[in-house]
């Protein structure tokens, strides 16, 4: 049995037991692979003579591009030969900065076939980010959209340049790839442990880490993600995610194609919830995954007005608030199935299809992952830091950080990979997110989970987004403070603050109550995650000389009528 067969056997086992979590979790085993190139040994194999749509792009104007598995296999062979003709070889590093355009998928497949490494990069990056990525990533070639090439004008380095779109001075032309030979021969075997992807994490608390993934950790590791999403051959799967981030590879590349499903992309310049819902309905999308921000925008629309073919909906990136889940259930009779993972891993914990869902829980460990919750002393229990047991190391876990052996050793110490996230497990094995280890804080000796408080806040119609951090207090050490982005038509006034405070008092125990709130924009990473570290720092600096208030800030004691 070849190693492609070994991979297919593992995949087919999960497809057979899609709705049987007990069997899948108990009996699944990661395939043992020595030499494995997913693009050649798997994708090209299933693509042979396969006219099923693999990639389906619809743009703002309604124009469509549909490519079959067979067509993408041939086109990626041409691109691989084109890149080879320009000197790209095994081990070279390609920084890829493209939006949702067909060459993105062609280049990813071609780089795999060549044994080159890809550094996916969002088009939102600025000059300093690019300098960091090119230097630390050891970039050989930059492939960028023509409209993004100006960002590289004064970026130092000896890397080559290739543009997608208009031909530019000093930049090689990508489109010449389509005239290259469609007969590609690899220069040798690809070890499953060879590096494939380098990801710079979004850095919510510190400088971005450089995560390395191999030819098995993401292509094969995303069998767990395929299982969570419940994808099957013939599904049309839309994942709303921007290129450059790990979630795009999770659900716009590996997981759907592992299942033999269609990757559907709405290539919009700006996200519009109503337009996206119309696209989903019009094109028969059967499976949808979106981050909480998008789900919160969706539920502000009349969901019932968009009849669709959806059979499965999922959320990832941050935990979803219960009221959003309930709104989707009422309109579509579907449960949003939460999933949890990191750039460093594939999906670890989730609610796969066919299983009971507990409100607020992100589910149970996925096949191939053994999860422990570790307390401050490293003992496993029902609450603590989410950690992966390395005695049965999952293929979906990165080998480490590419440029930081010390950090890798620290995060893998004691036989566990530590995620930095805190969670609780109930008697049925369901795990509920509490917060980042550096987000959870104490107030008057009570332990406070920002996410729990934020979930209550966002239930109020005035609150579009919220982030809770500790605010220094002379008596309680710290009190919960909420930074709030108001929904449309709600003014940043005392009356609005009073209404929110009243809501909080009605739904939270006294020790958990938000005692201060400020109407303000939220600092975010370029991937859209809230940087609570910036808000904590802001509070510490503001109160260094004693209690201080900001503009548009209100305290609980401002409303004696609520006591």
N, C-alpha and C positions, 0 to 999 in steps of 0.2 A: 504494500500500500504506500503510494507516494504521499509526500507531506501535504500536497493539496487535498488529497483524499482524507487525511487525518483532520484537516481544518473543516472540510465539508461535513464530516461525521459529527464533529462537535456542534457545528451550526445546526445540522438537521435534528440533533437531539433536542436542542432548545426550541426549534420550530414545532416539533411534535408535542412538546410539553408546554406550549405557550400558556395554557390556562391551568396548568397543574403545578403550582409553585412548589408543593411539598416534594414531588418527585424530581423536579428540575433542580431544586436546591440540594437535595440529598445526593443525587447521582451524577450531577454534571462534573466533568473533569476537564481542565484546560488541555488543549492538544499539546503534545510534546513535539516541538519543532526544532530542527537543527539548522537547515537551510530553508528559507521561506521568503518569497517576494510576492506579497499580496496582489500586486498589479499584474504580475505574470502568471503566478501559480493558481490564482483564484479568479481575478477579474477577467483576464483574457480567456480563461477556460470557460466561464459561464457566458461570455460574450460571443463565442463562436457561433455564427449563424443565428444570433439572438436579436430579433427585430423589436423586442419590447422596449418601450421608452425608458431610458436610464436617467436622462436629464431633460427637464421641461422648464424653460424660462419664459416668464411673461413680464413685459416691461410696463411702464406707466401708460404708454400709448396703446397697450393691448396687443402689441406685436409679440409673436411667439416663436421660440426656437425649441424644436424637439429633436433629440439625438438618441438613437438606440444604443444598447450595450455594444453591439457589433461596430457601430460607427465610432463610438468613443474609443474602443480598443484600437481601431485603425488610426484615428486621428492622434491618439497619444503616442503611437509608434512613430508617426511622422514628427511630432514635436520632440520626442526623445532623440531621433536622428539629427534634427535641427540643432538641438542644444549640444549634442556631441560634436557636431561640425564646428561649433563655436568654442570648443575646448572644455566643455563640462564633462567631468569624469566622476567616477565613484569617490565619495567622500567630500566632494565640493559642496559649498553651502550657498543656497539660493534664497535671497530675501524676496518674498513675493508680496507685492502690494497692489492688489486688484479688488475691485468690487465684485458683485455677483454677475460675472460674465463668463461665457463658455471657456475661454482660455484658462481660467482658474482651475477647472476640473481637469482639463487636458494636461496642464503643466504638473499638477499634483501626481497624476498617473505616470507621466513621462519621467519625472524626477525619481519616482520609486523604481521604475524600470532601470534607470541608469545607476541607482545606488547613491544618488546625490541626496543631500539633506535640504529640507525646506524650512525656512523661517517665516511662517505666516504673519503678516503685518497689516493692521488696519490702516485705512486711508486717512484716519484721524491723527496719525502720528505727526509730530512736529520735528524741527531740525535736531533738537537735543536728543529726542527719542531715537531718531535715525542714527545719529553719531554713536550712541550707546549700543544699539543693536548691531551695527556694522562692525564696530570694534570688538565687542564681546562675542559676537556671533561668528567672527572670522569669515565674513561674507566674501564669496568669490564673484557672484553675479547678482545684480538687482534686476528683477523684472517688474515693471510698474506700468500702470495706466498712463497714457500720454499726458493726461491732464495733471498727473501727480509728479511728473519728472522734474519740474522746477524746484521741488523740495530738496533735490539732491545736488543742486548747482554748486553749493559750497561745502558739501559734506566731504571730509577728507577720507582718503582710502584709495587703494589701487584696484578696486572691484570693476568688473565689466558691467555694461548697462544695456538693457533691452526693453523696448517700449511696446506696449499693446495699444494699437490705435494708430495715430498719425506718426509717420516717420519723422524723427527729430535728429538734428545734428549731434553727432557723438553717441547716439543711441542706436543699437542694432534693431532691426525690424523683426518683430515676432511673427508677423503674418507670412513671412517667407517659409515658415515651417510647413505650410500646407502644400508646398511644392516638393517637400523632401520625400524620400522613399518611405513606403509603408511597410517595409520589411525590416524589422528590428531584431537584432541579436544581442543579448546581454554579453558583457565582457567576462562573465563568470558567475559563480553562485553567490547569492546574497545570504549571509548568515542572518538568522532570525533575530539575533542580538545586535545586529548592526544599527547604528543610529539612523533615524529617518526624519524626525521632526524636532525643531527647537522652538519652544514657546517661552516668550517673556510674559510672566504673569502680570496681572493688572495692577498689583501693588496698592492694596487698600491701606496697608499699615507701614510699608517700607519700600525701598527700592525694588524694582521688579526682579524676580528670580528667573534664572534661565533653566527651564525644565527640558530635559531630553527624553524623547520617546523613540522606541525602536520599531523594527519591522514586525514585531509581534505585539508590543505593548499597546499600540493604538489599533492597528488593523485587526488583530485577533482579540485584543482586550475589549473591543467594542461589541463583542458578542453579548456582554452583559447589558450594554445600552440597547441593543436590538431587542433583548428580552424584555427590558423595562417598557420600551415603547410599544411592544407587542406587534412589531412589523412582520408582515408576511409577503411572499411573492405576489406582485400585482397591486400592492398598496400604492397610493399616491400620497407621499409624505411631504408636508411643508413644515420646516423648522424656521422660525423667525429669528434670525441671528445674523450678525455682521461677519463677513470674512475677516480673518486675522485673529480670531479668538478660538479657543479650544472647542467651544460648543458648536461652532460651525463644522469642524471636522467630525465631532460626535454624530450630529444629526443631519448634516447636509452632505455627508460623504460616506463614512464607514458603516454606521449602523443601518441606513436604508439599503445600501448596496450589499452588505452582508446578507440581508434578507432577500435580495433580488427585487426590491421595491423601486419605485420611481422617486427620484429627488425632484420635488417641485419647488420652484423659486419665484417669488414675486419680487422682481428686481426694481424696486421703487427707490427714487432718489430721496424721498422723505416718507416716513411711515404715516399712514392715514388709516385709522381703525375702520372706518366705514368702507373705504375702498378695499382694504384687505379682506373684510368679511364678504364683500361682493365677489371678489376674486375666488375665495374659497368655495363659495356656493356655485359660481359659474363654471368652474373647471373640475368639479367633482372630487376635490381633495378628500381623502378618507382618514388621514391621520395628521394631527396638528400638535406641534410643540412650540411653546412660547414662554418668554420670561414673565415674571409677575407684573412688570411695568406694562407690558402689552395686554395681559389679561385685565388689568385694571382699566385700561382704555377701552377694551372690548365691552366690558360690562356697563360702560356709560352709554353704549348704543342699545338699540332695541334688537337684541339678539334673535328674538323669535321672528323678526322680519327677514331673516336670512336663512331660509331652509337650505339644508346642505346634506352631503353624503358622509359626514364625519361619523366614524365609528369609534374613534379613539382620540382623546385630548390629554395633553400632558403639560406640566410646568416644571421649570428648572431655573437655577441661577440663584434664587433666594426663596425662602419658604413663602407659600401663598397664604393670604389671609382667608379665614373661613367664609366671610361674606361674599368674596369673589367666587369661591367654589360653589356656594349655594345659588348664586345668580345664574351661573352657567348650567347647573343642574335643572333649575326651573325652566330655563329657555330651551335647552337641547336634550334634557334627560341623559346627560353624560356627566361623569365625574372626572374632574381634572386630576390626573394621577401624578402626584409629586414625585420627583426623583432627586437624588443627591449624589454629587461627585465633585471633583476638582480638576484643574488643569493637569495636576500630577497623576490623576487616575482616570479610569472610565467610570461609568455609573456604578456606585457602590451599594446604595440603599435606595429602594424605590417601592412603588405600588404597581406591580405588573398587572396585566389584564386578568379578570376573573377572580380577583381577591377582594375580600371585604376591605373597605377603606375607613380608617378612623380619622375623624376631623382633626386637623392640625398635625397629624403624623406624616412623616416623609416615607413611611413604609418599613419594610424589613430588608435585611441584607440580601443582595442579589446572588444568583448562582455564581460560584467561584470566589466569593468574598466571605471571609470570616471576620466579623466585627466585634470588638470589645469596647466597653466604655471604661476608661481608666480614671481613677481619682488622682489626687495630688501625689500620692505615694506609689502610683503605678499599679494599684490593685484594681482588678476588674469588678464591676458592680452594675447597678441599674442606672447610675448617673455618672457622667464624667466625659472626658475627652474622647471623641470618636477615634478609634485606632484600628488599623488593619493588622491582623495576626500574620506575622511573616513565616510562621511554621508551615503555613499553606499559602505561600506567596502567590497572589493573583497575577496573571499576565498583564492585567490592565494597570498595574502600578509602574510608574516610571522607574528606571534604574537609579536615577538620582539627578542632582543639579549639575549642569554641564561644567560650571566654573567654580564650584564651591563644595569640595569634598568634606570640609568641616561641617557645613550645614547639613549635608546629606547624612553624615554619620550621626549627627544630633537628632535628626528627625526619624531615623531608623533605629535608634538605640533601644536596648532592652527587648528586642524581638518583636517590636511593633512599629508600624509607620503611623505617626501621629498627625492628625489632620489640622489641629488647632481649633476645632469646633467642639462645642459642648452639647450633649444631648441626654435624653432620658429614654429608658426602655421599660415598657409595661410588661405585664405577666404573659401577654400573647406574643411578645417579641417585637412589637411595633416601636419604632424609634422616633422620638420627637425632638426637633431641633430646639436648642435653648439660645445659643449665640456663639460668637467667636470667643475664644478664651480671653482675648484682650478686650472684648466688649462687655462681658458680664461684670457687674460691679456690686459693691455692698453699700447699703444705705441703712444707718442705725443698726448695723450688724445683720440686716436682712439681705439675702442674695437677690439681685434684680436681673432679670433677662430682658434686655431692650426689645427683643422681638415680641415678647408677650405684650408689652405695653404698646408697642407700635401697632399690633394687630387690633387692639381695642380702639386706639386713636383713629385708625383709618376707617372704622365702622361709621364714624360721624360724617355726615355729608359735606361738612366744611373742609375736611382734610383730604387732600389729594395724595400727599406723601408725608411721611414722618420719620424722624430719626431721634432716638432717645439716648442720651449720654449722661454721665454723672456731672452735677454742678456742685462745686464746693460749698459746704454749709458748716458754720461753726458748731452746730449742735449735733447734727446727724452724720458728720463727716462729708457726706454727699447726699444730694437729693436728685431724683429723676427729673431731667429737663428734656422737653421735646422741642426740636426744631421742626417747624411745620410749613409745608407748601400748601397754600390754600387752593381749594377748588374754585372754578370760575364763579363769579358773582358773590363771593364771600369777601367782605372787606376786612383788613387787618385791624379790627377795632376791639375795644374792651368787651362789647356785647358778644362778638364772635368768640373771644377767649373765654368768657363766662359760659357760653353754651358748650364749649369743648370740655371745660373743667367739670361742668355738671355731668356730662356724659361719662367722663372718667370716674367720677365719684360713684356713679351708679353701677359701674361694671368692674371695678377693681377693689381689692382689699385695701384698707387704709395704708398699710406699709408699702404697697406697690404704686400708690397714686402718683401721677405726674404733678409735681409741685410748682414747676415753672414751665412756661412755654414761650417760644419766640417765633414770629412769622418771618421766615427767611428762606432763601434758596439753599439747596443742599449741595455741598461739594461732592463731586463724583469723579471716579476714574474715567478714562476714555472709553472703558467698556460699560459704563453706566452704573457701576456699583458705588454705593454711598461710602465716602471716606469719613467714618465716624472718628478716626484718629485725629482728623483736622478739627472736628467739633469739640472733642475732648480737650485738645490743646487750646482752642479758643476760650473754653470755659476756665481752664486753669490760669491762663494769662490774664483774663478779664478780672478774676477774683483774687489775684495775687496780693493786692493791697486791701482786701476786704470786699464785702458784698457789692457787686456792681450790676447795673442793668443795661441792656442794650435798647436801642429803639425798637418799637414793636414787641417788647418783652413784657409779659404779665406773670405775676406770682399768685399763688393760691390765696394768700392773705389779702389780695386786692378785692376779693369777693366774699366778704363776711356773711352775706346772705346765703352762701352755700354751706356754711358750717352747721 
